[in-house]
Amino acid sequence: MDEFFTRVASRCAHIMGQPLTFIISVGLIILWAGSGPLLAYSDTWQLIVNTATTVMTFLAVFLIQNSQNRDAAAMQAKLDEILRALDKARAEFVGIEHLTDTQIEAIREALEKDIRNDEGKDRTTAPTVESLLRRY
């Protein structure tokens, strides 16, 4: 089921991101708007576009979130591999995406301060993230 949903979600997200899909959507809205005078701008006429756009938006949210989750997980795995492979990289950074927003922000600010230090870039290879945070 997981693989099936991933395939369907990936394919749908790819299709939804194409210029032709946008053009078709605009065409359908123009067609709907043009049918307004024929249907006397009735409640049914309005309900058609409201229902269609609500359902499509609802489904698109799940597809987009699924794609973003997979992309973020793949990117994180790639970054973790880079951290693992580099000699001077701190392995403690692997998995920090599981910390709270506040903790991640504190680490980011500490890293920016550390990089701005005049003592050189070699200082960025401190033994642990915790020691980096203690310095500031």
Backbone torsions as a table, in degrees:
resi	resn	phi	psi	omega
1	MET	NA	-41.2	-179.2
2	ASP	-61.9	-46.3	-179.8
3	GLU	-66.3	-38.8	178.5
4	PHE	-62.1	-48.0	-179.7
5	PHE	-63.2	-39.6	178.8
6	THR	-61.9	-44.0	178.5
7	ARG	-63.0	-47.5	-179.0
8	VAL	-64.2	-46.1	-179.3
9	ALA	-62.4	-42.5	179.4
10	SER	-63.7	-44.4	-179.2
11	ARG	-65.4	-45.1	179.4
12	CYS	-63.6	-43.2	179.2
13	ALA	-62.5	-39.3	178.2
14	HIS	-63.7	-46.5	-179.4
15	ILE	-63.6	-43.2	-177.7
16	MET	-64.4	-24.7	-178.5
17	GLY	-90.0	4.4	-177.9
18	GLN	-86.6	146.0	177.3
19	PRO	-57.8	-37.2	-179.7
20	LEU	-61.7	-37.9	178.4
21	THR	-63.4	-41.1	177.6
22	PHE	-63.3	-45.0	-179.7
23	ILE	-62.2	-43.0	178.2
24	ILE	-62.7	-41.8	179.3
25	SER	-62.6	-44.7	177.8
26	VAL	-62.5	-41.5	178.2
27	GLY	-60.5	-42.0	178.9
28	LEU	-65.5	-38.7	178.2
29	ILE	-66.6	-40.9	177.7
30	ILE	-63.8	-42.3	177.1
31	LEU	-61.4	-44.9	177.8
32	TRP	-61.7	-47.0	-179.6
33	ALA	-63.2	-38.1	179.2
34	GLY	-67.5	-26.7	179.4
35	SER	-80.7	-6.5	179.9
36	GLY	-54.8	-51.7	179.8
37	PRO	-62.9	-35.3	179.0
38	LEU	-65.5	-34.3	-178.6
39	LEU	-100.4	12.1	177.3
40	ALA	56.7	32.7	178.9
41	TYR	48.5	44.1	-174.8
42	SER	-73.2	172.4	176.4
43	ASP	-63.2	-37.3	178.3
44	THR	-63.5	-41.9	178.2
45	TRP	-58.8	-44.9	179.0
46	GLN	-68.6	-39.0	-178.7
47	LEU	-62.8	-34.5	-179.2
48	ILE	-58.8	-53.1	-177.1
49	VAL	-72.5	-36.5	179.5
50	ASN	-62.8	-45.2	-179.5
51	THR	-66.5	-47.3	-177.9
52	ALA	-60.9	-47.0	-178.0
53	THR	-69.7	-34.7	178.2
54	THR	-65.4	-46.3	-179.9
55	VAL	-64.3	-45.2	-179.7
56	MET	-63.7	-41.7	178.5
57	THR	-64.2	-43.7	179.7
58	PHE	-58.0	-47.9	179.8
59	LEU	-69.3	-38.1	-179.2
60	ALA	-63.9	-34.3	179.3
61	VAL	-59.2	-44.0	-180.0
62	PHE	-66.9	-40.9	179.3
63	LEU	-65.1	-43.9	-179.7
64	ILE	-65.2	-43.7	179.9
65	GLN	-63.2	-41.3	177.8
66	ASN	-61.1	-45.9	179.2
67	SER	-62.8	-43.4	180.0
68	GLN	-66.1	-39.4	178.0
69	ASN	-62.0	-44.7	179.0
70	ARG	-65.5	-43.5	178.7
71	ASP	-61.1	-44.6	-179.4
72	ALA	-65.1	-41.7	179.4
73	ALA	-64.9	-41.2	178.5
74	ALA	-65.5	-42.7	178.6
75	MET	-62.5	-42.7	179.9
76	GLN	-62.8	-41.5	178.3
77	ALA	-62.9	-39.9	178.7
78	LYS	-65.8	-43.4	178.1
79	LEU	-64.8	-39.8	177.7
80	ASP	-61.9	-38.4	178.0
81	GLU	-66.1	-38.6	177.1
82	ILE	-63.3	-44.7	177.9
83	LEU	-59.9	-40.5	-179.6
84	ARG	-66.6	-36.6	-172.9
85	ALA	-82.0	-27.8	-176.9
86	LEU	-81.8	134.6	-177.4
87	ASP	-63.0	-44.5	-174.9
88	LYS	-87.7	-5.0	-179.8
89	ALA	-71.3	147.6	179.1
90	ARG	-91.7	115.1	-178.8
91	ALA	-63.3	-18.0	179.4
92	GLU	-63.9	-18.0	179.2
93	PHE	-76.8	-17.5	177.2
94	VAL	-64.9	124.3	177.0
95	GLY	92.1	3.4	-178.9
96	ILE	-68.0	-12.2	177.8
97	GLU	-65.6	-12.5	178.4
98	HIS	-89.2	-4.7	177.9
99	LEU	-76.4	171.3	177.7
100	THR	-74.9	164.2	177.7
101	ASP	-58.5	-40.0	-179.2
102	THR	-64.2	-43.4	179.4
103	GLN	-64.8	-43.1	179.7
104	ILE	-64.5	-41.2	178.5
105	GLU	-62.4	-40.0	178.7
106	ALA	-64.2	-40.7	178.0
107	ILE	-65.1	-44.5	-179.9
108	ARG	-61.4	-44.8	178.6
109	GLU	-63.5	-41.7	178.5
110	ALA	-63.5	-40.0	178.1
111	LEU	-64.4	-41.7	179.0
112	GLU	-64.0	-40.8	176.7
113	LYS	-64.1	-41.5	-178.6
114	ASP	-64.7	-40.2	179.8
115	ILE	-66.1	-37.9	-178.8
116	ARG	-72.3	-12.7	-179.0
117	ASN	-58.4	143.7	-179.9
118	ASP	-77.8	-10.6	-174.0
119	GLU	-78.3	0.9	175.0
120	GLY	105.0	164.9	-175.9
121	LYS	-74.9	-19.8	-178.7
122	ASP	-61.8	-22.5	178.5
123	ARG	-65.8	-17.9	-178.4
124	THR	-74.5	-1.8	178.4
125	THR	-101.2	43.0	176.1
126	ALA	-61.7	156.4	-173.8
127	PRO	-62.7	-36.2	-178.0
128	THR	-146.2	162.5	176.4
129	VAL	-63.2	-38.3	-178.5
130	GLU	-62.1	-41.8	179.2
131	SER	-66.6	-33.6	176.4
132	LEU	-63.0	-44.9	179.9
133	LEU	-67.5	-34.5	179.5
134	ARG	-65.9	-29.3	-179.2
135	ARG	-66.5	-25.1	-176.8
136	TYR	-117.9	NA	NA
